[in-house]
Amino acid sequence: MTSAAALRTTPLHQIQKEAGARFVDFHGWSLPVQFSGIIKEHQAVRGACGLFDVSHMGQVWVTGKDALALVQKTNANDAAKFKPGQSMYSHMLNERGGVVDDVIVTVFGPERFFVVVNASNIETDVAWLRRQAAGLDCAVDDQSAGTAMVALQGPAAKEVIGAVCPEAAALKRMGGLEARLFGEPCVVTRTGYTGEDGFEVVAPNAVIPRVWQTLIVRGGSFGLLPCGLGARDTLRLEAGLLLHGNDVDADHTTLETGYDWVAKLDKPDFIGKAALQAQKKAGLTRRLTGLKLLERGVPRPGCKVYADGAEAGVLCSATYSPTLETGIGVYYAAAPFPPPGRALEVEIHGRRFPAATAPLPFYKSLSRS
């Protein structure tokens, strides 16, 4: 645990403190876990709109003549199929096919790519990219320290984003643009990690408080609430979205997570391709699998999963789902893989709760476009 004095803060920390946020240590950052309550914030995003501070995420530019070559080499997804102004979700892999990180890459031209990486992996990812760039004519520019990021999420997000960037409302899902907000260069993408429609705004540290406050004021009439990490976790798990370090890491492959669509095995060579091809040919021995509790309870990461009385796995991500009103979680099941509805048990505080396997995602939004 990082000492309170050593915790990093975002440019929005004081504003959030004044708004009554409760903070937690998240990978060395002091970040809001909740403002008005996790369930209330979760429901606001599902039904209206929520605003998250995700400034701890890393922002990296890959630029230069060989920028596309580097992005292609280090990503399982195929950036060559994306046009300027489009974003792709991707996995950066090691030689074993393990996931170094899952990222969002926005294409702004054949020589300009904007990569958002996970907070705990910034240094690792930047070092990895720079190492793979050896011999290539391109630069890897980590701008994480000087920029911040907010995520506006929910079915009303399209109406609210116009307060800071009117042109963003015309973006298609997984689209992106560069704009000047309050006189400073910014990036706005129609992306997010809640399973709902939404936008993410990356702006210089000096500007992000104005972005936040403007969206809060504009969103008030739409039911917008400031939201913390608690709601972000319940939302993304319901939507079947991976949390790197919990659900996937360098020792688990893209295929094992069930994200086969991310790995474009028909594109030219990329790091980890041979390992994925071999694994696909041999057949998976484990796969990320969803489950739901059949009785009231709150499962947590690390809880053991049982099938027919024998231990069958350990929960990676797990929590109470406000939308489904039951406990949900994911674990790596061994082959042969259990079908939906397979009877299981989850051990919580020494007691075994009945559960059943469930297809992922647990929840699909009607608001995404």
HELIX and SHEET records of a PDB file:
HELIX    1   1 ALA A    4  ALA A    6  5                                   3    
HELIX    2   2 HIS A   13  GLU A   18  1                                   6    
HELIX    3   3 ILE A   38  GLY A   47  1                                  10    
HELIX    4   4 ALA A   67  THR A   74  1                                   8    
HELIX    5   5 ALA A   79  LYS A   81  5                                   3    
HELIX    6   6 ALA A  119  ASN A  121  5                                   3    
HELIX    7   7 ILE A  122  GLN A  132  1                                  11    
HELIX    8   8 ALA A  157  VAL A  160  1                                   4    
HELIX    9   9 ILE A  161  ALA A  163  5                                   3    
HELIX   10  10 PRO A  166  ALA A  170  5                                   5    
HELIX   11  11 ILE A  208  GLY A  219  1                                  12    
HELIX   12  12 GLY A  220  PHE A  222  5                                   3    
HELIX   13  13 LEU A  229  GLU A  238  1                                  10    
HELIX   14  14 THR A  254  THR A  257  1                                   4    
HELIX   15  15 ASP A  260  VAL A  262  5                                   3    
HELIX   16  16 LYS A  273  ALA A  282  1                                  10    
SHEET    1   A 2 ARG A  22  PHE A  26  0                                        
SHEET    2   A 2 TRP A  29  GLN A  34 -1                                        
SHEET    1   B 6 GLY A 176  LEU A 181  0                                        
SHEET    2   B 6 GLU A 184  THR A 189 -1                                        
SHEET    3   B 6 GLY A 198  PRO A 204 -1                                        
SHEET    4   B 6 THR A 147  GLN A 153 -1                                        
SHEET    5   B 6 CYS A  49  ASP A  53 -1                                        
SHEET    6   B 6 LEU A 224  CYS A 227  1                                        
SHEET    1   C 5 GLN A  86  LEU A  93  0                                        
SHEET    2   C 5 VAL A  99  GLY A 109 -1                                        
SHEET    3   C 5 ARG A 112  VAL A 117 -1                                        
SHEET    4   C 5 GLY A  58  THR A  63 -1                                        
SHEET    5   C 5 ALA A 139  ASP A 142 -1                                        
SHEET    1   D 7 ARG A 286  LEU A 293  0                                        
SHEET    2   D 7 THR A 326  ALA A 334 -1                                        
SHEET    3   D 7 ALA A 310  SER A 321 -1                                        
SHEET    4   D 7 LYS A 304  ALA A 307 -1                                        
SHEET    5   D 7 ALA A 343  ILE A 348 -1                                        
SHEET    6   D 7 ARG A 351  ALA A 358 -1                                        
SHEET    7   D 7 ARG A 286  LEU A 293 -1                                        
END                                                                             
